[in-house]
Amino acid sequence: MSEDYFIKGIDCSLGICKWLILQISLYFLMPYIWNYEYAFGAIVLICLYTSLYVAYWYFVDKTKRVQWILLPYLVYLSIATVLYLSIDKWIISIMFGIFLPLYGLICFLCVKLFRKYSKRIRVRIKYGRAITYITIIVLFFTLKSLSVIWMCQEHRSLDSERNDIIERKNYLVDKLVTSPQKVLNEMPTAIGVQFQGEWALYSCSMLSAALVNLSNLYPETREENITYIDSLINIVLSPEIRYYDTMRWGEDPLESLDGNNSHVSYLSHLAWMICGYREISGNHKHDELLTSLCETMNRRILKSNSMNLPTYPGEAIYVPDMLVAIVALNQYADTHKGKYRSTVKKWVSKAQKEWLDNGTGLLASFIDENGFLYEDAPIKGSYSALNCYYLTLIDETFAKTQYQQLKTLFWKEGVISGLKEYWDRTCYMGIDIDAGPILFELGPSGTAFFAGSSTYFNDIDVRKEILATAEMAGHTIKIGDKRHYLLANIALVGESIMLAMRTHFKHR
C-alpha cells in the first residue's frame, strides 16, 4: 500500500509540474486576456488550485471523483479568501480569485481536445506527428506575436509610454538604490569579479542617465529622481563598486587622483553621474569631487600619447569607454565657463580625422595607445552604437553622420529587427561579454544602444521596431507598480540600458 502511494505521489508531482508549466506559459503569453499586473498573485493561485485538483485526481477513488468534484475548489476558495484578507499587498481581487480556476478548466479541456484530434491526425495522415508539432509551434508563435503587439501598443507617444517607463524605473530603483553589495549581488557571478563590478557601475550610471531624462520628460518626477541619483552616486563611491578597477590597476581610483594611471572607466562614469545630478538639481553637493575628477581626467588625457586612456593596463583603447570621459568633460564645461571644452573639441577633431574606419566610415571600436587603428580589428555593432549614443551628448552633427552610416550598414529588418554585430561577415550564433548572445546576426547590446540614437534623432520607425524586438526577446513582467523584461533576472544592466536609451529624447 505504501509503495502504491509513493508511486502515486511521484506521478502526482509530475502531473502538477506539467500542468503548471502549461498554464503559466500561456498566462504570460496572453496579457490581452489576463491582467498581467496580477502576475505573482495569479501564479500563487494557479499553483494552489492545480495542486489541489491534480492531487484529488490521483488520490480519490474513480467512483467518487464526480461526486466530490467541487471539494478541491471549495478548499481553494477558502485558502484564496484567507490570502486576500490577511496579506496587505495582495493585489488579487476576490472576484478574480473566484473565477481564475475557469482558466485552468479551459486549459484542461483544450488539452483533451488537442490530444483527441492530434491522435487521429497521427494515425490517418502520413506525417501526422510532424504536423502536430508544427501546430504547437505555430500556436505558441501566434500567441507570442499577439502578446508583443499588445504590449507595444503603448509605444505611440511619450504620454502613452509614461506608465511603462515609470514602472520600469520603479523596478530599477528597487533593485539598484540599495546597498553596494546588494547591487553587486544582482550581477551574475558567472561573469567574474571584474565584469560584476563593470556591470554594477554601468547599471548605476545608466539608471542615473535615465533619471535625468525622466526629470526632463516628466518634471513632476524630478525631486524623487534627484534623491535617487544622489543615492546611486554614493553607491558608486563605495569601495565595493570601486574594487573591480582597484583590482586591475593595483591602486584605488579615488586615492590616486594625483597619479598617472588611467582609471578612466570608473572615474568617467562617476563624473558623468555627478554632472547629471547637478543638471537636474542645481545642487553643488558633489562639486568638489567633480572638479577633482575632471581635472584628473583632463590632465591624463593631455599627457597621453594620443589623447586616449586605456580602460585597463596593457589593453587596447576601448573607444566607448574613452567617450564617457569626453562626455563628462563636455558637461562639466557647460556649467564651468567652458573649462576643458578645448580638450573635448580637440578629441572630436582627432576622432574625425584619425580614428574613422576606412571600410565603414564609423568611429573605431579599438585603437592602440598611440592612436593608431588596428588593421584587423572589427567594427562592432555594439561598440559603434554606444559610440553614437555618447556622441549625441557631445557633437550632434558628428553623431548624426555616424547614426546614418551605422543604420545603413548594420541595421537589419525582419521578423525580429535589430542591429547586426558585424557588417562584413555573417554570424548567426555567438557570444560576447559586451555584445551579449548574438542570434541571427543581431546583438542585444548594439540593438539596445541603437535605441538611444534613434530616440534622439526621432527615428520613430526604428525605435518602435527596437522596442518590439526587446519585447519579443525580453518579455515584460508586471507586478504591482513595477515592470521589467524577464531577461533582467539574468542581466539587470540590460534593463537599465534600455530605460536610458528609450528616454534619450532631445531636449529642446
C-alpha positions in Angstrom: 0.0 0.0 0.0 2.8 2.4 1.0 4.6 1.7 -2.3 1.4 2.4 -4.2 1.0 5.7 -2.5 4.7 6.5 -3.2 4.3 5.9 -6.9 1.1 7.9 -7.0 2.9 10.7 -5.2 5.6 10.8 -7.9 3.0 10.7 -10.6 1.1 13.5 -8.9 4.1 15.7 -8.5 5.0 15.3 -12.2 1.4 16.0 -13.1 1.4 19.2 -11.1 4.6 20.3 -12.8 3.2 19.6 -16.2 0.0 21.5 -15.8 1.7 24.4 -14.1 4.2 24.8 -16.9 1.4 24.8 -19.5 -0.8 27.3 -17.6 1.9 29.7 -16.6 3.5 29.7 -20.0 0.1 30.5 -21.6 -0.7 33.0 -18.9 2.3 35.2 -19.8 1.7 34.8 -23.5 -1.8 36.3 -23.2 -1.6 39.7 -21.4 -4.6 40.8 -23.6 -6.8 38.2 -21.8 -5.4 38.3 -18.3 -4.4 41.4 -16.4 -0.7 40.9 -16.3 -0.3 43.1 -13.2 -1.6 40.2 -11.2 1.5 38.1 -12.1 2.7 37.0 -8.7 -0.7 36.5 -7.0 -2.1 34.8 -10.1 0.7 32.3 -10.2 0.3 31.5 -6.5 -3.4 30.8 -7.0 -2.8 28.8 -10.2 -0.3 26.7 -8.2 -2.9 26.3 -5.5 -5.8 25.1 -7.5 -3.7 23.0 -9.8 -2.1 21.2 -6.9 -5.4 20.5 -5.2 -7.1 19.2 -8.4 -4.2 17.0 -9.5 -3.9 15.5 -6.0 -7.6 15.0 -6.0 -7.4 13.2 -9.3 -4.7 10.8 -8.3 -5.7 10.0 -4.7 -9.5 10.0 -4.8 -11.2 6.8 -5.9 -12.5 6.9 -9.5 -16.0 6.1 -8.4 -16.2 9.2 -6.2 -14.4 11.8 -8.4 -17.5 13.2 -9.9 -19.4 13.2 -6.6 -16.8 15.3 -4.8 -15.6 17.3 -7.8 -16.3 20.7 -6.1 -14.3 19.8 -2.9 -10.9 21.0 -4.3 -12.5 24.2 -5.5 -14.0 24.9 -2.0 -10.7 24.3 -0.4 -9.0 26.5 -2.9 -11.6 29.3 -2.4 -11.2 29.1 1.4 -7.4 29.5 1.1 -7.7 32.2 -1.5 -10.0 34.2 0.7 -7.6 33.9 3.7 -4.8 35.2 1.5 -6.9 38.1 0.3 -7.9 39.1 3.8 -4.5 38.6 5.5 -2.0 40.0 3.1 -2.0 43.8 2.8 -0.3 44.0 -0.6 -2.2 41.1 -2.1 -3.2 42.6 -5.4 -5.6 39.9 -6.5 -9.3 40.9 -6.1 -11.7 38.3 -4.6 -13.7 38.1 -7.9 -10.5 37.4 -9.9 -9.7 34.6 -7.4 -13.1 33.1 -7.7 -13.1 32.8 -11.4 -9.4 32.1 -12.0 -9.9 28.2 -11.9 -12.0 28.6 -15.0 -8.7 29.3 -16.8 -7.4 26.0 -15.6 -10.6 24.2 -16.7 -10.3 25.8 -20.2 -6.6 24.7 -20.5 -7.6 21.2 -19.4 -10.4 20.9 -22.0 -8.2 22.3 -24.8 -5.5 19.8 -24.0 -8.1 17.0 -24.0 -9.4 18.1 -27.4 -6.0 18.6 -28.8 -4.9 15.1 -27.7 -8.1 13.6 -29.2 -7.7 15.2 -32.7 -3.9 15.0 -32.8 -4.1 11.2 -32.2 -6.4 11.0 -35.2 -4.1 13.1 -37.3 -1.1 10.9 -36.4 -3.0 7.7 -37.3 -4.6 8.9 -40.5 -2.0 11.2 -42.1 1.5 10.2 -43.1 3.4 13.0 -41.4 0.8 13.4 -38.7 3.3 13.6 -35.8 5.3 16.4 -37.6 2.1 18.3 -38.3 1.2 18.1 -34.6 4.5 19.5 -33.5 4.3 22.2 -36.1 0.8 23.2 -35.0 2.0 23.6 -31.4 4.9 25.8 -32.6 2.7 27.9 -34.7 0.2 28.3 -31.8 2.9 29.5 -29.4 4.4 31.8 -32.0 1.0 33.3 -32.7 0.3 33.8 -29.0 3.7 35.4 -28.6 3.2 37.7 -31.6 -0.1 38.9 -30.2 1.5 39.4 -26.8 4.2 41.6 -28.4 1.6 43.6 -30.3 -0.5 44.1 -27.1 2.5 45.2 -25.0 3.8 47.5 -27.7 0.5 49.4 -28.2 1.7 51.9 -25.5 4.6 52.9 -27.7 2.8 55.6 -29.5 3.8 58.7 -27.7 5.5 59.9 -24.5 2.2 60.2 -22.8 1.1 56.7 -23.7 4.5 55.3 -22.7 4.6 57.1 -19.4 3.2 54.2 -17.3 5.6 51.7 -18.9 8.6 54.0 -18.4 7.8 54.9 -14.8 7.1 51.3 -13.8 10.4 50.2 -15.3 12.1 53.0 -13.3 10.4 51.8 -10.2 11.7 48.3 -10.7 15.3 49.5 -11.3 15.2 51.8 -8.3 14.0 48.9 -6.1 16.9 46.8 -7.4 19.7 49.4 -7.5 19.0 52.1 -4.9 20.1 49.8 -2.1 23.5 48.8 -0.6 26.6 48.4 -2.8 26.9 44.7 -2.0 23.3 44.1 -3.0 23.9 45.8 -6.3 26.9 43.6 -6.9 24.8 40.6 -6.0 22.3 41.4 -8.7 25.1 40.9 -11.3 25.6 37.3 -12.4 28.5 35.6 -10.6 29.4 33.6 -13.7 30.9 36.6 -15.4 33.6 37.0 -12.7 34.5 39.8 -10.2 35.8 42.3 -12.8 32.7 42.2 -15.0 30.4 42.1 -12.0 31.9 45.4 -11.0 31.7 46.8 -14.5 28.1 45.8 -14.9 27.2 47.2 -11.5 28.8 50.5 -12.4 27.1 50.6 -15.8 23.7 49.7 -14.2 24.0 52.6 -11.8 25.3 55.1 -14.4 22.7 54.2 -17.0 19.9 54.4 -14.4 21.2 57.8 -13.4 21.2 58.9 -17.1 17.6 57.6 -17.4 16.6 59.5 -14.3 18.0 62.7 -15.8 16.0 62.0 -18.9 12.8 61.4 -16.9 13.3 64.6 -15.0 13.1 66.5 -18.3 10.3 64.4 -19.8 8.1 64.2 -16.7 9.1 67.2 -14.5 6.8 66.0 -11.6 9.3 63.2 -11.0 12.3 65.5 -10.7 12.5 65.7 -6.9 12.5 62.0 -6.3 14.9 61.4 -9.2 17.4 63.8 -7.6 17.3 61.7 -4.4 17.8 58.5 -6.3 20.7 59.8 -8.3 22.4 61.0 -5.1 22.0 57.5 -3.7 23.4 56.0 -6.8 26.4 58.3 -6.7 27.1 57.2 -3.1 26.8 53.5 -4.1 29.3 54.0 -6.9 31.6 55.8 -4.5 31.7 52.7 -2.3 34.9 50.6 -2.0 32.8 47.6 -3.1 32.0 49.1 -6.5 35.4 50.6 -6.9 37.1 47.2 -6.3 36.9 46.0 -9.9 39.0 48.9 -11.0 41.3 48.8 -8.0 41.9 45.1 -8.7 43.0 45.7 -12.3 45.2 48.8 -11.6 46.6 47.8 -8.3 45.5 51.1 -6.7 42.3 52.7 -5.6 41.0 55.1 -8.3 39.9 57.8 -5.9 43.0 57.6 -3.7 45.3 58.0 -6.6 43.9 61.1 -8.4 47.4 62.7 -8.3 48.9 59.7 -10.1 49.2 59.0 -13.8 47.4 55.7 -14.2 44.2 55.9 -16.2 41.2 54.5 -14.2 39.1 56.1 -17.0 36.3 53.6 -16.8 35.4 54.2 -13.2 36.3 58.0 -13.0 34.4 58.9 -16.1 31.1 57.2 -15.2 31.2 58.7 -11.7 31.9 62.2 -13.1 29.1 61.7 -15.7 26.6 60.8 -12.9 27.6 63.8 -10.9 27.1 66.1 -13.9 23.6 64.7 -14.3 22.8 65.2 -10.7 24.0 68.8 -10.9 22.0 69.4 -14.1 18.6 68.5 -12.7 19.1 69.6 -9.0 21.3 72.7 -9.3 22.9 71.3 -6.1 26.6 71.8 -5.6 26.9 68.9 -3.1 29.4 66.9 -5.2 31.1 69.9 -6.9 34.5 69.5 -5.2 34.7 65.8 -6.1 33.5 66.5 -9.7 36.2 69.2 -10.1 38.9 66.8 -8.9 37.7 64.0 -11.2 37.5 66.2 -14.3 40.9 67.9 -13.6 42.4 64.4 -13.2 40.9 63.0 -16.4 41.8 66.1 -18.4 45.4 66.1 -17.2 45.8 62.4 -18.0 44.2 62.8 -21.4 46.5 65.6 -22.4 49.6 63.7 -21.1 48.7 60.6 -23.1 50.3 59.7 -26.4 47.0 60.1 -28.3 44.5 61.8 -26.1 43.2 58.4 -25.1 43.4 56.4 -21.9 43.2 52.6 -21.6 40.4 51.1 -19.6 42.9 48.6 -18.1 46.7 48.3 -18.1 48.2 46.6 -21.2 45.0 46.5 -23.2 43.7 48.4 -26.2 41.9 51.7 -26.0 38.1 50.9 -25.9 36.7 53.9 -27.6 33.3 53.8 -26.0 34.9 53.8 -22.6 37.0 56.8 -23.6 34.0 58.7 -24.8 32.4 58.7 -21.4 35.3 60.8 -20.2 34.8 63.2 -23.1 31.0 63.4 -22.3 31.8 64.2 -18.6 34.3 66.9 -19.6 31.8 68.4 -22.1 29.0 68.5 -19.5 31.4 70.0 -16.9 32.3 72.7 -19.4 28.6 73.6 -19.8 28.5 74.7 -16.1 32.0 76.0 -15.7 32.5 78.7 -18.3 33.7 76.3 -21.0 36.6 74.8 -19.0 38.0 71.7 -20.7 36.0 72.5 -23.8 39.2 72.8 -25.8 40.1 69.2 -24.8 36.7 68.0 -26.0 36.9 69.8 -29.3 40.5 68.6 -29.9 39.5 65.0 -29.2 36.5 65.1 -31.5 38.6 66.7 -34.2 41.2 63.9 -33.9 38.4 61.3 -34.0 37.0 62.7 -37.2 40.4 62.9 -38.9 42.3 59.8 -37.5 40.0 57.3 -35.9 37.4 56.6 -38.5 37.4 53.1 -40.0 38.3 53.2 -43.7 35.8 50.4 -44.6 32.7 51.8 -42.8 33.4 55.4 -42.0 32.5 54.7 -38.4 34.4 55.6 -35.3 36.7 52.8 -34.5 35.9 50.3 -31.7 39.5 49.9 -30.7 42.7 51.9 -31.2 46.2 51.4 -29.8 47.7 53.6 -27.1 49.5 55.7 -29.8 46.2 56.4 -31.5 46.6 54.1 -34.5 43.9 51.9 -35.9 44.4 48.2 -35.7 44.5 46.6 -39.2 42.4 43.6 -38.4 40.2 44.9 -35.5 36.5 44.5 -36.3 34.0 47.4 -36.2 31.4 46.0 -33.8 27.8 47.0 -33.8 27.6 47.2 -30.0 30.6 49.5 -29.8 29.6 51.7 -32.7 26.0 52.1 -31.3 27.4 53.1 -27.9 29.9 55.5 -29.6 27.0 57.0 -31.5 24.9 57.4 -28.3 27.7 59.2 -26.5 28.4 61.4 -29.5 24.8 62.8 -29.2 25.9 64.2 -25.9 29.0 65.9 -27.4 28.6 66.8 -31.1 25.2 66.4 -32.7 26.4 66.8 -36.2 29.1 64.2 -35.9 26.6 61.9 -34.2 24.1 62.3 -37.0 26.5 61.2 -39.7 27.6 58.3 -37.6 24.0 57.3 -37.0 23.1 57.4 -40.7 26.2 55.3 -41.6 25.5 52.8 -38.8 21.9 52.4 -39.9 22.9 51.8 -43.5 25.5 49.1 -42.7 24.3 47.4 -39.5 20.5 47.8 -39.3 18.6 44.6 -40.2 14.9 44.4 -40.6 12.8 41.2 -40.4 10.5 39.3 -38.2 12.9 40.4 -35.4 14.7 43.7 -36.3 17.9 44.9 -34.7 21.5 45.9 -35.1 24.0 43.4 -36.5 27.1 42.9 -34.5 29.3 42.7 -37.7 28.7 44.3 -41.0 31.2 42.4 -43.2 30.6 38.8 -42.1 27.7 36.6 -41.1 27.4 35.4 -37.5 24.1 33.5 -36.8 25.2 32.5 -33.4 27.9 33.7 -31.0 28.6 35.0 -27.5 30.5 38.2 -26.4 30.8 39.6 -22.9 30.0 43.1 -24.3 27.7 42.3 -27.2 25.8 39.5 -25.4 24.5 36.4 -27.2 24.4 37.0 -30.9 21.5 35.3 -32.7 20.7 35.6 -36.4 23.4 38.2 -36.7 21.8 40.5 -34.2 23.5 41.7 -31.0 21.3 42.7 -28.0 23.7 45.3 -26.7 24.1 47.0 -30.0 20.4 47.0 -30.6 19.7 48.4 -27.2 22.3 51.2 -27.6 21.0 52.0 -31.1 17.6 52.8 -29.4 19.4 55.8 -27.8 20.4 57.4 -31.1 17.1 56.5 -32.8 15.2 58.2 -30.0 17.4 61.3 -30.0 17.1 61.7 -33.8 13.4 61.0 -33.7 13.7 57.9 -36.0 10.3 56.7 -34.8 10.1 53.6 -37.0 13.5 52.2 -35.9 12.7 53.0 -32.3 9.4 51.2 -32.4 11.0 48.1 -34.0 13.7 48.0 -31.4 11.1 48.2 -28.6 9.2 45.4 -30.4 12.3 43.3 -30.6 13.0 44.0 -26.9 9.5 42.7 -26.0 9.9 39.7 -28.3 13.2 38.7 -26.7 12.8 40.0 -23.2 9.1 39.6 -22.4 7.6 42.1 -20.0 6.6 41.1 -16.5 4.5 43.4 -14.4 3.9 43.2 -10.7 2.0 46.0 -9.0 3.7 49.3 -9.9 6.8 47.7 -11.3 7.6 46.1 -14.6 10.7 44.7 -16.3 11.8 42.4 -19.0 12.1 38.8 -17.9 15.7 38.8 -19.0 16.5 41.4 -16.3 16.6 38.5 -13.9 19.8 37.4 -15.8 21.3 40.8 -16.9 19.9 43.7 -14.9 22.3 46.0 -16.7 20.3 45.4 -19.9 17.1 46.8 -18.3 19.0 49.8 -17.1 20.5 50.5 -20.5 17.2 50.1 -22.3 15.5 52.6 -20.0 18.3 55.2 -20.5 18.2 54.7 -24.3 14.4 54.8 -24.9 14.2 58.0 -22.8 17.0 59.8 -24.6 14.9 62.4 -26.3 16.4 65.6 -27.5 15.6 68.4 -25.0 14.6 71.5 -26.9 
